[in-house]
Amino acid sequence: MINEMDVFDPKEHPHRRFNALTGEWLLVSPHRARRPWIGQEEAPTREKRPPYDPSCYLCPGNRRADGSANPAYDETFVFDNDFPALVSGTPSGSQDQEGLLCARSERGVCRVVCFSPRHDLDVPRMERSQIERVIEVWGEQFEELSALPWIRYVQIFENRGAMMGCSNPHPHCQIWAGESIPNEPSKEQRTQSEFLARESDCLLCRYLALELSQKERIVEENDEFVALVPYWAVWPFETLVVSRRHVSAFDQVDRTQRTGLADLMKNLTTRYDNLFQTPFPYSMGFHQRPTDGRDHPEWHLHAHYYPPLLRSSTVRKFMVGYEMLGTPQRDITAESAAERLRGCSTEHYGRAWDL
């Protein structure tokens, strides 16, 4: 029970936190973390996949849904999505009825990036050199797609786990490049531009310096990148990965930074798996500058990890009720989430039962 005479304590009392990257607010209710849970639960599983699956359409040499065969690739492999959400041949056009019923055509390119030929590996189980090669491919794809004169944004994202909509467990991500800037990067475009104009400084450079000075929400760091639970986190164990150096996109990431990012991604995702001793589901994506030919000094390369697991591998967090109709809300504070993630080892729990 909360006493109205108490002194406000953000670790105990309901409050709103401002998301400086989107300009939106969220509701934090730390006292609710003590409530009992009766909800959807499923038995945890320990996934054991073979190195090669003859039925997997992403494994080397196998046929995909469109009938084409994958090459016998031995490292990262990229191909155009057989079922793309965006296509380059969409005819130009629009509809507008009194400013109320509006539609515009959207061209794009969708690609799949297989991280490894091994069906049984994903980021926490891959070698750092293999992850570094994936990051290098992201840079190559960004440069290639951004060179198309009609592409305005290149979105790199990974869905891990069936509950996050991943239809195939083979380690892979997707790249969608389109004519317009998607909603979430568009919000960040506005806030970062406004901050630069107002403060003559980069929003994420300033924010990262503040987080590093406090150390309360830092989960993983090295000389090139930092992973932290953002002050405004909505998902239970959401993290933000930020480059220490001010770079705006993957075409500015050098080899040293690729090595640092690979190391951080491996350690962070290993901590995720170790948190509940299960392959940890998440949606992850990088936000970087638009590809409209402008310099965009306001943009700072970063990634968002959005995992749904709340208290165990059987308890999930979805946006429902008030969150869909009002404001996003969370019970676990960013500080307590970071503390739990920091407490997890970077030695993967699966090694014990692999041997």
Salt bridges, closest charged atoms under 4 A:
ASP6 OD2 - HIS13 NE2 3.88
GLU12 OE1 - ARG34 NH1 3.43
GLU24 OE2 - LYS187 NZ 3.02
GLU42 OE1 - ARG316 NH2 2.84
GLU47 OE1 - ARG49 NH1 3.11
ASP53 OD2 - HIS119 NE2 3.78
GLU75 OE2 - ARG133 NE 3.53
ASP80 OD1 - ARG111 NE 2.97
ASP82 OD2 - ARG64 NE 2.80
ASP120 OD1 - ARG118 NE 2.70
ASP122 OD2 - ARG160 NH2 2.64
GLU136 OE1 - ARG133 NH1 2.95
GLU140 OE2 - ARG133 NH1 3.27
GLU144 OE2 - ARG111 NH1 2.97
GLU179 OE2 - ARG107 NE 3.32
GLU184 OE2 - LYS187 NZ 3.03
GLU188 OE1 - HIS287 ND1 2.97
GLU188 OE1 - HIS302 NE2 2.85
GLU188 OE2 - HIS304 NE2 2.98
GLU194 OE1 - ARG190 NH1 3.85
GLU199 OE2 - ARG198 NE 3.45
GLU199 OE1 - ARG206 NH2 3.58
ASP201 OD2 - ARG206 NE 2.90
GLU211 OE1 - ARG217 NE 3.06
GLU216 OE1 - ARG217 NH1 3.59
GLU220 OE1 - ARG271 NE 2.77
GLU221 OE2 - LYS215 NZ 2.98
GLU221 OE1 - ARG244 NH2 2.52
GLU224 OE1 - ARG245 NH2 3.03
ASP251 OD2 - ARG289 NH2 2.67
ASP254 OD2 - ARG245 NH1 3.05
ASP263 OD1 - ARG128 NE 2.54
ASP273 OD1 - ARG160 NH1 2.67
ASP273 OD2 - HIS348 NE2 2.66
ASP292 OD2 - ARG294 NH1 3.64
ASP292 OD1 - HIS296 NE2 2.88
GLU298 OE2 - HIS296 ND1 2.70
GLU323 OE2 - LYS317 NZ 2.95
ASP331 OD1 - ARG32 NE 3.12
ASP331 OD2 - ARG35 NE 3.64
GLU335 OE2 - ARG17 NH1 3.14
GLU335 OE2 - ARG217 NH1 2.61
GLU347 OE2 - ARG351 NE 2.66
ASP354 OD1 - LYS48 NZ 3.15
ASP354 OD2 - ARG125 NH2 1.99
